[in-house]
Amino acid sequence: MIIKTILMVILAYLLGSINWAYILGRAIKKIDIRKYDNPGVAGAWRQLGPKWGVLVALLDIGKAALPVYLAKVLFLPNYTPIILVVLAVILGHNWPIFLQFKGGMGMGTTMGALLILLPKEFGIAFLVALIVGLGLWLILKRRKATVAYGAIIGYILMPILTWMRFKESHPLFILTLLLFGIVIIRQIPPIKRLTERG
């Protein structure tokens, strides 16, 4: 079990470290996206265009969903190794070994992990976040920061919905609290910049 867990954590971290925004930036526009923007979904959207931003989002979701799915198959009902795999793939994206530990914000990878781990709760949170984000986007006359605000609402909901499901301090509830903290910490600087720009 221990060896299997270690191997899965290493695999998850390495998969997380594959930065698709950087790879596509090199392939499509021959640029190092890190020189212009954050190497994540939002940066790819701005620097490479919407269709490439969507592709990066799907690839980031996929690279997290794969190891988390494998971990569920291998380790359930033991949640400890699964949680370690989730954290490893997200840490890999945020601090990738292949890019000198300077990666993206982790939104897509966190979504991919939660989609597999808590599909029902994720679906509800995603729908609410989408409605809130679109509503703010329209009301505030398309201010860029509204998309991030909507996403944060979704991440606030995840611990609440997980608590409602398990009715106790379940390991997955603790995990959603931790992931929310990571997302918030990573999102504070870009939200400040976007708010200042309007």
MDAnalysis code that builds the backbone (N, CA, C; Angstrom):
import MDAnalysis as mda
import numpy as np

u = mda.Universe.empty(594, n_residues=198, atom_resindex=np.repeat(np.arange(198), 3), trajectory=True)
u.add_TopologyAttr("name", ["N", "CA", "C"] * 198)
u.add_TopologyAttr("resid", np.arange(1, 199))
u.add_TopologyAttr("resname", ["MET", "ILE", "ILE", "LYS", "THR", "ILE", "LEU", "MET", "VAL", "ILE", "LEU", "ALA", "TYR", "LEU", "LEU", "GLY", "SER", "ILE", "ASN", "TRP", "ALA", "TYR", "ILE", "LEU", "GLY", "ARG", "ALA", "ILE", "LYS", "LYS", "ILE", "ASP", "ILE", "ARG", "LYS", "TYR", "ASP", "ASN", "PRO", "GLY", "VAL", "ALA", "GLY", "ALA", "TRP", "ARG", "GLN", "LEU", "GLY", "PRO", "LYS", "TRP", "GLY", "VAL", "LEU", "VAL", "ALA", "LEU", "LEU", "ASP", "ILE", "GLY", "LYS", "ALA", "ALA", "LEU", "PRO", "VAL", "TYR", "LEU", "ALA", "LYS", "VAL", "LEU", "PHE", "LEU", "PRO", "ASN", "TYR", "THR", "PRO", "ILE", "ILE", "LEU", "VAL", "VAL", "LEU", "ALA", "VAL", "ILE", "LEU", "GLY", "HIS", "ASN", "TRP", "PRO", "ILE", "PHE", "LEU", "GLN", "PHE", "LYS", "GLY", "GLY", "MET", "GLY", "MET", "GLY", "THR", "THR", "MET", "GLY", "ALA", "LEU", "LEU", "ILE", "LEU", "LEU", "PRO", "LYS", "GLU", "PHE", "GLY", "ILE", "ALA", "PHE", "LEU", "VAL", "ALA", "LEU", "ILE", "VAL", "GLY", "LEU", "GLY", "LEU", "TRP", "LEU", "ILE", "LEU", "LYS", "ARG", "ARG", "LYS", "ALA", "THR", "VAL", "ALA", "TYR", "GLY", "ALA", "ILE", "ILE", "GLY", "TYR", "ILE", "LEU", "MET", "PRO", "ILE", "LEU", "THR", "TRP", "MET", "ARG", "PHE", "LYS", "GLU", "SER", "HIS", "PRO", "LEU", "PHE", "ILE", "LEU", "THR", "LEU", "LEU", "LEU", "PHE", "GLY", "ILE", "VAL", "ILE", "ILE", "ARG", "GLN", "ILE", "PRO", "PRO", "ILE", "LYS", "ARG", "LEU", "THR", "GLU", "ARG", "GLY"])
u.atoms.positions = np.array([
    [0.820, -1.212, 0.000],
    [0.000, 0.000, 0.000],
    [0.858, 1.267, 0.000],
    [1.919, 1.264, 0.834],
    [2.769, 2.455, 0.938],
    [3.495, 2.723, -0.379],
    [4.058, 1.663, -0.970],
    [4.783, 1.821, -2.239],
    [3.826, 2.269, -3.334],
    [2.652, 1.678, -3.365],
    [1.655, 2.044, -4.366],
    [1.243, 3.508, -4.204],
    [1.087, 3.943, -2.969],
    [0.727, 5.338, -2.702],
    [1.832, 6.286, -3.160],
    [3.077, 5.953, -2.834],
    [4.205, 6.802, -3.233],
    [4.285, 6.920, -4.751],
    [4.123, 5.804, -5.447],
    [4.192, 5.818, -6.916],
    [3.062, 6.661, -7.509],
    [1.866, 6.532, -6.937],
    [0.730, 7.312, -7.438],
    [0.912, 8.802, -7.173],
    [1.473, 9.148, -6.018],
    [1.719, 10.555, -5.694],
    [2.752, 11.145, -6.655],
    [3.804, 10.385, -6.930],
    [4.828, 10.859, -7.883],
    [4.228, 11.033, -9.270],
    [3.443, 10.053, -9.708],
    [2.790, 10.142, -11.014],
    [1.883, 11.361, -11.084],
    [1.102, 11.576, -10.026],
    [0.174, 12.712, -9.999],
    [0.934, 14.036, -10.080],
    [2.005, 14.140, -9.314],
    [2.798, 15.388, -9.345],
    [3.384, 15.632, -10.725],
    [3.913, 14.607, -11.355],
    [4.519, 14.760, -12.682],
    [3.464, 15.121, -13.736],
    [2.294, 14.497, -13.646],
    [1.208, 14.856, -14.564],
    [0.777, 16.302, -14.341],
    [0.675, 16.688, -13.081],
    [0.314, 18.063, -12.768],
    [1.333, 19.055, -13.291],
    [2.593, 18.652, -13.329],
    [3.674, 19.538, -13.756],
    [3.710, 19.768, -15.261],
    [2.950, 18.979, -16.017],
    [2.873, 19.199, -17.463],
    [2.023, 20.444, -17.703],
    [2.656, 21.519, -18.136],
    [1.952, 22.800, -18.277],
    [1.524, 23.000, -19.723],
    [0.233, 22.820, -19.953],
    [-0.281, 22.881, -21.317],
    [-0.303, 24.296, -21.879],
    [-0.458, 25.284, -21.034],
    [-0.410, 26.670, -21.513],
    [0.978, 26.971, -22.082],
    [2.002, 26.508, -21.390],
    [3.381, 26.709, -21.853],
    [3.636, 25.930, -23.140],
    [3.210, 24.664, -23.165],
    [3.438, 23.804, -24.343],
    [2.745, 24.375, -25.575],
    [1.480, 24.763, -25.432],
    [0.740, 25.301, -26.576],
    [1.252, 26.679, -26.970],
    [1.703, 27.458, -25.990],
    [2.307, 28.755, -26.315],
    [3.512, 28.586, -27.215],
    [4.344, 27.604, -26.899],
    [5.513, 27.307, -27.724],
    [5.096, 26.796, -29.100],
    [4.091, 25.910, -29.112],
    [3.682, 25.268, -30.363],
    [2.895, 26.197, -31.284],
    [2.011, 27.030, -30.722],
    [1.107, 27.851, -31.538],
    [1.724, 29.189, -31.919],
    [2.271, 29.885, -30.926],
    [2.775, 31.243, -31.181],
    [4.285, 31.385, -31.006],
    [4.929, 30.267, -30.730],
    [6.389, 30.282, -30.540],
    [6.820, 31.256, -29.434],
    [6.017, 31.306, -28.366],
    [6.343, 32.218, -27.264],
    [6.462, 31.446, -25.964],
    [7.189, 32.022, -25.026],
    [7.211, 31.527, -23.651],
    [6.150, 32.322, -22.907],
    [5.009, 31.709, -22.676],
    [3.855, 32.423, -22.112],
    [4.178, 33.037, -20.760],
    [5.172, 32.511, -20.073],
    [5.536, 33.030, -18.753],
    [6.069, 34.462, -18.826],
    [6.560, 34.855, -19.988],
    [7.082, 36.212, -20.147],
    [5.973, 37.243, -20.309],
    [4.760, 36.770, -20.605],
    [3.648, 37.676, -20.874],
    [2.497, 37.536, -19.882],
    [2.365, 36.349, -19.292],
    [1.183, 36.098, -18.478],
    [1.426, 34.894, -17.578],
    [0.421, 34.590, -16.760],
    [0.479, 33.399, -15.939],
    [0.303, 32.160, -16.821],
    [1.113, 31.115, -16.630],
    [1.000, 29.922, -17.474],
    [-0.135, 28.997, -17.048],
    [-1.363, 29.484, -17.256],
    [-2.548, 28.713, -16.908],
    [-3.654, 28.980, -17.909],
    [-4.860, 28.628, -17.532],
    [-6.003, 28.769, -18.433],
    [-6.241, 30.225, -18.822],
    [-6.293, 31.114, -17.828],
    [-6.561, 32.528, -18.106],
    [-5.464, 33.134, -18.979],
    [-4.216, 32.782, -18.681],
    [-3.105, 33.293, -19.476],
    [-3.168, 32.802, -20.901],
    [-3.515, 31.527, -21.089],
    [-3.650, 30.969, -22.433],
    [-4.793, 31.644, -23.184],
    [-5.890, 31.909, -22.491],
    [-7.040, 32.587, -23.103],
    [-6.628, 33.960, -23.614],
    [-5.894, 34.697, -22.797],
    [-5.499, 36.062, -23.179],
    [-4.409, 36.085, -24.243],
    [-3.427, 35.204, -24.131],
    [-2.270, 35.273, -25.013],
    [-2.410, 34.445, -26.284],
    [-3.167, 33.346, -26.226],
    [-3.281, 32.459, -27.378],
    [-4.644, 32.531, -28.056],
    [-5.649, 33.014, -27.325],
    [-6.996, 33.107, -27.881],
    [-7.964, 32.187, -27.158],
    [-9.281, 32.470, -27.260],
    [-10.302, 31.706, -26.527],
    [-10.285, 30.205, -26.789],
    [-10.154, 29.794, -28.057],
    [-10.231, 28.359, -28.345],
    [-9.069, 27.602, -27.698],
    [-7.893, 28.228, -27.653],
    [-6.753, 27.586, -27.020],
    [-6.885, 27.642, -25.502],
    [-7.505, 28.690, -24.986],
    [-7.773, 28.766, -23.557],
    [-8.701, 27.649, -23.110],
    [-9.740, 27.369, -23.912],
    [-10.667, 26.281, -23.602],
    [-9.938, 24.939, -23.653],
    [-9.074, 24.778, -24.659],
    [-8.330, 23.526, -24.776],
    [-7.414, 23.320, -23.569],
    [-6.739, 24.372, -23.141],
    [-5.884, 24.282, -21.962],
    [-6.720, 23.902, -20.738],
    [-7.904, 24.492, -20.599],
    [-8.785, 24.167, -19.472],
    [-9.141, 22.683, -19.473],
    [-9.505, 22.163, -20.634],
    [-9.878, 20.742, -20.733],
    [-8.692, 19.833, -20.431],
    [-7.519, 20.205, -20.920],
    [-6.327, 19.404, -20.668],
    [-5.921, 19.448, -19.192],
    [-6.062, 20.618, -18.588],
    [-5.749, 20.731, -17.154],
    [-6.720, 19.921, -16.304],
    [-7.990, 19.969, -16.678],
    [-8.987, 19.162, -15.975],
    [-8.667, 17.683, -16.145],
    [-8.320, 17.294, -17.368],
    [-8.023, 15.897, -17.656],
    [-6.798, 15.367, -16.930],
    [-5.755, 16.202, -16.842],
    [-4.525, 15.710, -16.204],
    [-4.709, 15.513, -14.703],
    [-5.692, 16.177, -14.122],
    [-6.015, 15.948, -12.708],
    [-7.001, 14.801, -12.549],
    [-7.960, 14.721, -13.460],
    [-8.995, 13.693, -13.354],
    [-8.407, 12.289, -13.469],
    [-7.410, 12.114, -14.332],
    [-6.845, 10.778, -14.561],
    [-6.224, 10.162, -13.310],
    [-5.249, 10.834, -12.652],
    [-4.663, 10.196, -11.460],
    [-5.644, 10.064, -10.298],
    [-6.580, 11.000, -10.174],
    [-7.554, 10.902, -9.087],
    [-8.495, 9.716, -9.320],
    [-8.884, 9.515, -10.575],
    [-9.723, 8.349, -10.907],
    [-8.980, 7.051, -10.597],
    [-7.709, 6.978, -11.010],
    [-6.909, 5.781, -10.736],
    [-6.774, 5.557, -9.230],
    [-6.589, 6.644, -8.485],
    [-6.464, 6.534, -7.033],
    [-7.749, 6.003, -6.409],
    [-8.894, 6.457, -6.899],
    [-10.171, 5.961, -6.378],
    [-10.308, 4.461, -6.627],
    [-9.934, 4.036, -7.832],
    [-10.029, 2.610, -8.172],
    [-9.103, 1.775, -7.293],
    [-7.904, 2.297, -7.038],
    [-6.895, 1.539, -6.306],
    [-7.089, 1.544, -4.796],
    [-7.573, 2.680, -4.253],
    [-7.489, 2.858, -2.803],
    [-8.799, 2.896, -2.038],
    [-9.931, 3.174, -2.677],
    [-11.180, 3.227, -1.911],
    [-11.392, 1.921, -1.166],
    [-11.894, 1.990, 0.081],
    [-12.458, 3.128, 0.821],
    [-11.448, 3.938, 1.634],
    [-10.174, 3.723, 1.429],
    [-9.152, 4.478, 2.161],
    [-8.932, 5.834, 1.473],
    [-9.336, 6.912, 2.148],
    [-9.268, 8.229, 1.516],
    [-7.896, 8.903, 1.631],
    [-7.066, 8.463, 2.555],
    [-5.782, 9.145, 2.773],
    [-4.907, 9.171, 1.520],
    [-4.644, 8.027, 0.857],
    [-3.827, 8.086, -0.355],
    [-4.486, 8.862, -1.486],
    [-5.808, 8.830, -1.552],
    [-6.518, 9.576, -2.596],
    [-6.306, 11.070, -2.396],
    [-6.409, 11.516, -1.153],
    [-6.200, 12.936, -0.838],
    [-4.774, 13.359, -1.168],
    [-3.802, 12.485, -0.887],
    [-2.408, 12.786, -1.215],
    [-2.214, 12.935, -2.723],
    [-2.909, 12.104, -3.487],
    [-2.834, 12.189, -4.954],
    [-3.449, 13.497, -5.445],
    [-4.586, 13.875, -4.870],
    [-5.230, 15.142, -5.239],
    [-4.282, 16.312, -4.979],
    [-3.717, 16.342, -3.801],
    [-2.804, 17.434, -3.454],
    [-1.572, 17.430, -4.362],
    [-1.078, 16.243, -4.695],
    [0.123, 16.144, -5.529],
    [-0.107, 16.705, -6.924],
    [-1.245, 16.385, -7.540],
    [-1.475, 16.865, -8.908],
    [-1.686, 18.379, -8.929],
    [-2.338, 18.916, -7.898],
    [-2.552, 20.362, -7.830],
    [-1.248, 21.094, -7.535],
    [-0.459, 20.560, -6.613],
    [0.843, 21.159, -6.322],
    [1.754, 21.088, -7.540],
    [1.643, 20.010, -8.303],
    [2.426, 19.890, -9.528],
    [2.085, 20.974, -10.528],
    [0.796, 21.285, -10.649],
    [0.387, 22.353, -11.571],
    [0.837, 23.719, -11.073],
    [0.648, 23.969, -9.785],
    [0.991, 25.278, -9.231],
    [2.498, 25.508, -9.149],
    [3.216, 24.438, -8.823],
    [4.682, 24.535, -8.675],
    [5.344, 23.392, -9.444],
    [5.346, 23.478, -10.784],
    [5.836, 22.373, -11.624],
    [7.356, 22.259, -11.661],
    [7.833, 21.057, -11.540],
    [9.267, 20.826, -11.569],
    [9.863, 21.171, -12.939],
    [9.050, 21.056, -14.000],
    [9.545, 21.297, -15.356],
    [9.690, 22.787, -15.687],
    [9.077, 23.658, -14.882],
    [9.124, 25.104, -15.159],
    [9.660, 25.875, -13.958],
    [10.660, 25.310, -13.309],
    [11.291, 25.968, -12.165],
    [10.292, 26.331, -11.077],
    [9.297, 25.489, -10.899],
    [8.298, 25.616, -9.838],
    [7.454, 26.885, -9.953],
    [7.273, 27.384, -11.190],
    [6.417, 28.549, -11.424],
    [5.316, 28.158, -12.390],
    [4.133, 27.841, -11.840],
    [3.040, 27.345, -12.665],
    [1.804, 28.203, -12.618],
    [0.668, 27.583, -12.907],
    [-0.593, 28.296, -12.980],
    [-1.263, 28.464, -11.627],
    [-2.521, 28.887, -11.674],
    [-3.273, 29.156, -10.455],
    [-3.931, 27.907, -9.863],
    [-4.062, 26.868, -10.659],
    [-4.600, 25.616, -10.143],
    [-6.103, 25.459, -10.239],
    [-6.780, 26.374, -10.912],
    [-8.243, 26.290, -10.986],
    [-8.692, 25.054, -11.772],
    [-8.106, 24.854, -12.953],
    [-8.507, 23.725, -13.793],
    [-8.185, 22.382, -13.163],
    [-6.990, 22.246, -12.594],
    [-6.618, 20.982, -11.976],
    [-7.477, 20.685, -10.748],
    [-7.789, 21.709, -9.978],
    [-8.666, 21.516, -8.820],
    [-10.054, 21.073, -9.272],
    [-10.536, 21.677, -10.355],
    [-11.830, 21.270, -10.902],
    [-11.808, 19.814, -11.333],
    [-10.739, 19.399, -12.020],
    [-10.640, 18.014, -12.480],
    [-10.639, 17.025, -11.331],
    [-9.915, 17.358, -10.263],
    [-9.866, 16.472, -9.095],
    [-11.226, 16.365, -8.420],
    [-11.890, 17.504, -8.230],
    [-13.186, 17.500, -7.546],
    [-14.279, 16.862, -8.400],
    [-14.161, 16.998, -9.709],
    [-15.128, 16.379, -10.616],
    [-15.170, 14.868, -10.418],
    [-14.006, 14.265, -10.230],
    [-13.933, 12.820, -10.034],
    [-14.244, 12.436, -8.594],
    [-13.773, 13.230, -7.654],
    [-13.881, 12.887, -6.249],
    [-15.284, 13.125, -5.687],
    [-15.880, 14.252, -6.062],
    [-17.201, 14.640, -5.553],
    [-18.058, 15.156, -6.707],
    [-18.433, 14.275, -7.635],
    [-19.117, 14.732, -8.856],
    [-20.429, 15.471, -8.617],
    [-21.248, 15.001, -7.673],
    [-22.533, 15.652, -7.424],
    [-22.335, 17.044, -6.842],
    [-21.508, 17.135, -5.812],
    [-21.252, 18.423, -5.170],
    [-20.575, 19.393, -6.144],
    [-19.656, 18.857, -6.944],
    [-18.980, 19.696, -7.926],
    [-19.967, 20.238, -8.948],
    [-20.889, 19.395, -9.399],
    [-21.879, 19.828, -10.386],
    [-22.731, 20.980, -9.876],
    [-23.179, 20.875, -8.623],
    [-23.995, 21.941, -8.030],
    [-23.176, 23.224, -7.893],
    [-21.967, 23.094, -7.359],
    [-21.111, 24.269, -7.149],
    [-20.751, 24.926, -8.473],
    [-20.474, 24.114, -9.485],
    [-20.110, 24.647, -10.800],
    [-21.279, 25.416, -11.414],
    [-22.485, 24.869, -11.290],
    [-23.668, 25.532, -11.844],
    [-23.908, 26.876, -11.158],
    [-23.821, 26.893, -9.839],
    [-24.011, 28.146, -9.090],
    [-22.926, 29.156, -9.467],
    [-21.674, 28.683, -9.545],
    [-20.561, 29.566, -9.896],
    [-20.753, 30.153, -11.283],
    [-21.235, 29.345, -12.205],
    [-21.471, 29.808, -13.579],
    [-22.547, 30.884, -13.618],
    [-23.638, 30.645, -12.896],
    [-24.735, 31.620, -12.862],
    [-24.280, 32.927, -12.225],
    [-23.575, 32.818, -11.094],
    [-23.081, 34.017, -10.408],
    [-22.086, 34.767, -11.280],
    [-21.144, 34.033, -11.883],
    [-20.130, 34.658, -12.723],
    [-20.731, 35.375, -13.920],
    [-21.667, 34.714, -14.597],
    [-22.313, 35.335, -15.753],
    [-23.161, 36.529, -15.330],
    [-23.846, 36.379, -14.194],
    [-24.671, 37.483, -13.704],
    [-23.844, 38.719, -13.387],
    [-22.752, 38.525, -12.678],
    [-21.864, 39.648, -12.358],
    [-21.239, 40.232, -13.614],
    [-20.908, 39.366, -14.545],
    [-20.295, 39.797, -15.804],
    [-21.231, 40.741, -16.561],
    [-22.530, 40.420, -16.550],
    [-23.520, 41.253, -17.238],
    [-23.834, 42.518, -16.440],
    [-24.037, 42.377, -15.140],
    [-24.408, 43.518, -14.305],
    [-23.292, 44.556, -14.228],
    [-22.055, 44.072, -14.100],
    [-20.917, 44.985, -13.939],
    [-20.257, 45.349, -15.264],
    [-20.995, 45.157, -16.327],
    [-20.537, 45.569, -17.663],
    [-19.212, 44.919, -18.054],
    [-19.209, 43.587, -17.907],
    [-18.119, 42.762, -18.415],
    [-16.768, 43.009, -17.757],
    [-16.777, 43.362, -16.516],
    [-15.500, 43.472, -15.808],
    [-14.853, 42.096, -15.719],
    [-13.569, 42.027, -16.042],
    [-12.884, 40.748, -16.135],
    [-12.876, 39.984, -14.822],
    [-12.806, 40.679, -13.714],
    [-12.679, 40.021, -12.410],
    [-13.906, 39.197, -12.043],
    [-15.048, 39.433, -12.692],
    [-16.275, 38.740, -12.309],
    [-16.174, 37.235, -12.532],
    [-15.404, 36.779, -13.501],
    [-15.241, 35.344, -13.729],
    [-14.555, 34.709, -12.518],
    [-13.513, 35.353, -12.028],
    [-12.811, 34.848, -10.846],
    [-13.719, 34.866, -9.625],
    [-14.544, 35.912, -9.485],
    [-15.470, 35.974, -8.359],
    [-16.442, 34.798, -8.387],
    [-16.965, 34.494, -9.559],
    [-17.882, 33.368, -9.701],
    [-17.224, 32.058, -9.317],
    [-15.973, 31.875, -9.752],
    [-15.244, 30.652, -9.422],
    [-15.041, 30.525, -7.916],
    [-14.733, 31.633, -7.268],
    [-14.511, 31.595, -5.826],
    [-15.795, 31.211, -5.087],
    [-16.938, 31.695, -5.580],
    [-18.222, 31.287, -5.002],
    [-18.361, 29.769, -5.062],
    [-17.984, 29.193, -6.206],
    [-18.046, 27.743, -6.353],
    [-17.171, 27.030, -5.351],
    [-15.974, 27.543, -5.130],
    [-15.061, 26.906, -4.191],
    [-15.505, 27.093, -2.748],
    [-16.230, 28.166, -2.458],
    [-16.816, 28.338, -1.125],
    [-17.899, 27.283, -0.886],
    [-18.646, 26.992, -1.931],
    [-19.750, 26.039, -1.806],
    [-19.277, 24.601, -1.596],
    [-18.105, 24.251, -2.136],
    [-17.665, 22.858, -2.064],
    [-17.557, 22.327, -0.628],
    [-16.903, 23.034, 0.294],
    [-16.882, 22.518, 1.678],
    [-18.273, 22.440, 2.302],
    [-19.125, 23.424, 1.990],
    [-20.481, 23.433, 2.543],
    [-21.268, 22.217, 2.064],
    [-21.208, 21.954, 0.754],
    [-21.939, 20.820, 0.181],
    [-21.370, 19.493, 0.668],
    [-20.054, 19.440, 0.833],
    [-19.423, 18.204, 1.316],
    [-19.815, 17.934, 2.762],
    [-19.859, 18.975, 3.579],
    [-20.307, 18.832, 4.960],
    [-21.758, 18.351, 5.009],
    [-22.601, 18.917, 4.169],
    [-24.014, 18.527, 4.135],
    [-24.180, 17.058, 3.749],
    [-23.281, 16.572, 2.926],
    [-23.366, 15.168, 2.495],
    [-22.947, 14.206, 3.599],
    [-21.810, 14.482, 4.247],
    [-21.250, 13.528, 5.207],
    [-21.663, 13.806, 6.655],
    [-22.100, 15.055, 6.946],
    [-22.567, 15.418, 8.287],
    [-21.509, 15.216, 9.372],
    [-20.253, 15.278, 8.979],
    [-19.181, 15.112, 9.956],
    [-17.885, 15.638, 9.362],
    [-16.827, 15.646, 10.188],
    [-15.527, 16.114, 9.698],
    [-14.859, 15.010, 8.876],
    [-15.473, 14.693, 7.774],
    [-14.977, 13.659, 6.861],
    [-13.676, 14.136, 6.214],
    [-12.757, 13.220, 5.860],
    [-11.513, 13.626, 5.192],
    [-11.736, 14.467, 3.940],
    [-12.807, 14.186, 3.197],
    [-13.067, 14.966, 1.986],
    [-13.523, 16.383, 2.314],
    [-14.197, 16.546, 3.446],
    [-14.565, 17.893, 3.881],
    [-13.312, 18.694, 4.218],
    [-12.389, 18.079, 4.936],
    [-11.124, 18.741, 5.258],
    [-10.370, 19.083, 3.974],
    [-10.390, 18.162, 3.021],
    [-9.709, 18.403, 1.742],
    [-10.300, 19.599, 1.005],
    [-11.628, 19.697, 0.958],
    [-12.241, 20.822, 0.242],
    [-11.922, 22.152, 0.917],
    [-11.826, 22.146, 2.240],
    [-11.406, 23.361, 2.947],
    [-9.977, 23.746, 2.566],
    [-9.108, 22.751, 2.503],
    [-7.706, 22.990, 2.153],
    [-7.578, 23.499, 0.718],
    [-8.320, 22.881, -0.195],
    [-8.274, 23.312, -1.598],
    [-8.818, 24.721, -1.759],
    [-9.861, 25.038, -1.010],
    [-10.394, 26.397, -1.049],
    [-9.330, 27.394, -0.605],
    [-8.601, 27.048, 0.457],
    [-7.532, 27.932, 0.929],
    [-6.448, 28.133, -0.108],
    [-6.043, 27.056, -0.777],
    [-5.006, 27.146, -1.810],
    [-5.470, 28.034, -2.956],
    [-6.711, 27.814, -3.401],
    [-7.255, 28.604, -4.516],
    [-7.307, 30.081, -4.160],
    [-7.788, 30.387, -2.963],
    [-7.897, 31.791, -2.544],
    [-6.525, 32.450, -2.494],
    [-5.563, 31.763, -1.893],
    [-4.215, 32.328, -1.796],
    [-3.635, 32.594, -3.180],
    [-3.858, 31.666, -4.105],
    [-3.317, 31.820, -5.459],
    [-4.056, 32.880, -6.255],
    [-5.328, 33.112, -5.918],
    [-6.148, 34.039, -6.703],
    [-6.078, 35.485, -6.226],
    [-5.594, 35.721, -5.018],
    [-5.581, 37.092, -4.486],
    [-4.826, 38.076, -5.383],
    [-3.585, 37.792, -5.818],
    [-2.867, 38.756, -6.668],
    [-3.560, 39.058, -7.994],
    [-4.011, 38.034, -8.776],
    [-4.675, 38.369, -10.035],
    [-6.004, 39.100, -9.853],
    [-6.734, 38.767, -8.791],
    [-8.005, 39.465, -8.554],
    [-7.745, 40.933, -8.250],
    [-6.713, 41.211, -7.461],
    [-6.361, 42.596, -7.172],
    [-6.025, 43.362, -8.451],
    [-5.240, 42.706, -9.329],
    [-4.860, 43.377, -10.579],
    [-6.074, 43.638, -11.460],
    [-6.943, 42.618, -11.574],
    [-8.123, 42.765, -12.418],
    [-9.087, 43.808, -11.854],
    [-9.223, 43.859, -10.531],
    [-10.106, 44.836, -9.907],
    [-9.601, 46.242, -10.152],
    [-8.304, 46.418, -10.070],
    [-7.722, 47.741, -10.295],
    [-7.920, 48.201, -11.745],
    [-7.845, 47.235, -12.670],
    [-8.029, 47.582, -14.088],
    [-9.501, 47.798, -14.418],
    [-10.379, 47.113, -13.636],
    [-11.808, 47.139, -13.949],
    [-12.103, 46.196, -15.040],
])
